[in-house]
Amino acid sequence: MQMISKDFKYQNLEHYLIDMIETGRFDVGEKLPSLRDVSQKMNVSLATVTHAYMELEKKGIIEARPRSGYYVRQKVAHLPIPDSPEHNVQRGNLSRTQLIQTVLGIVGEKGMLPFGCICADSSLLPHKALARIMNSVLRSSGQDIVGYESIQGNPLLRKQVSWRMQEHGCRVTSNDVLVTFGAMEALYLALRSTTRPGDNVVIQSPTYFCFLQLLENLGLRAIEVASCPTNGVSPRDLDRAFSRFDIAACILAPNFNNPDGSLIPDVVKKEIVTLCESYHIPLIEDDVSGDLYCDTDGRPRPLKSFDKTGNVIHCSSFSKTIAPGFRVGYMIPGKKLDKALEIKATTNVSCSTPTQLAVGKYLEEGLYDRHLRKLRTCICNQRSTMQQYLPEYFPEGTRATQPKGGGVLWVELPKQVDGTKLFFDVKKYNISISPGAIFSTSDSFTNFIRLSCVGFWNEDMRAGLETIGRLAKEQIEQNG
């Protein structure tokens, strides 16, 4: 090994070691030099070497063996991406309520390996900073802390949200922002403001299963439009749905759709906004994953940034990035603001005063972007690690998405595998996953599962992923 200056960063050391592996200086299965040897021979700190080795391990390039050291792993290629759904546009009728309730019922269970939970592990969230700010808020707010905020929400929080939206290209002020009890209340208010029972609503397929539940509870009919795992829905398919059915509203997650992680290109987003305006169809945007980008040139633009008439209803929250338990969400209802305020006044007069203040202060102190950089790095590394392990552990013929952000992988298993049965099988091993059947009203995704990448990666998670793959293989053997 050559001598390297002390200001050599861990990323450079990481790239140097990768080059050594790729050029054959270290063969597959060969033991790497110890951390101390690398530190001394390359004239860098032990911490730098440790960091570089950890990053290589996360990416599946090397592996640590107990009481033995680090070894070069077998290099594997990414799995192919799942095909787009066979249907382009269809009306769905099947209820998934019972299965969805079962899936949600184990999400928060202690001891479960959380491949089915899309809330980031608490160790990755800014709990110390939030606790400090919350204590400060409780001490300094006096009697106001126990009172109601206005229906529209805390002024400081609304101002901070509006500034962030302006950075994303949206023409909004704090007067346009409505604070909600998480993103789901925002979606609820958006649908109540634009639809009546019996109306048709366009959704992506696959889509977040809670959207399907919400539509069912409101007596609405889902018109599913196929989502490509890379580029999301196409304007052509939306136009076909708008022409064929009487559509009251359209719900899209343009930035890292849950579960397929698709990202609609900006030029297509603009076309979709224009299309909805031409049909006078309100466009409801779910953007909860927009801040979790990894392999893009900056944050993807929201649909709202292309809105010139107030037809786009933007919905988001801080649940996936700061504190899921705070349930602080928001919406920008556009021309439906008055209607949304009217409905909120009859359902949830005001969101929690302390949590609104705490999140507002957190944003004001400039802590959010610093935290996001760390969170995105952790999620991106974990997703990369899981993608490396999937070909090794899962059955031949498995496909998996390669999203540029968000916190999930959408996995297509061979046709002999029933994702719902696999959900119950892995549950016996204290592992949670999300079966593909709950993400659509059709039967197009029965052999799919969604895997979360936002837990804290460790040996238990690796072993859990291996168990999921083993049980999937056993299904294939049993089904011949």
Secondary structure, 3 states (H helix, E strand, C coil): CCCCCCCCCHHHHHHHHHHHHHCCCCCCCCECCCHHHHHHHHCCCHHHHHHHHHHHHHCCCEEEECCCEEEECCCCCCCCCCCCCCCCEEECCCCCHHHHHHHHHCCCCCCCEECCCCCCCHHHCCHHHHHHHHHHHHHHCHHHHHCCCCCCCCHHHHHHHHHHHHHCCCCCCHHHCEEEEHHHHHHHHHHHHHCCCCCEEEEEECCCHHHHHHHHHCCCEEEEEECECCCECCHHHHHHHHHHCCEEEEEECCECCCCCCCECCHHHHHHHHHHHHHHCCCEEEECCCCCCECCCCCCCCCHHHHCCCCCEEEEEECCCCCCHHHCEEEEECHHHHHHHHHHHHHHCCCCCHHHHHHHHHHHHCCHHHHHHHHHHHHHHHHHHHHHHHHHHHCCCCCEECCCCECCEEEEECCCCCCHHHHHHHHHCCCEECEEHHHHCCCCCCCCEEEEECCCCCCHHHHHHHHHHHHHHHHHHHHHC
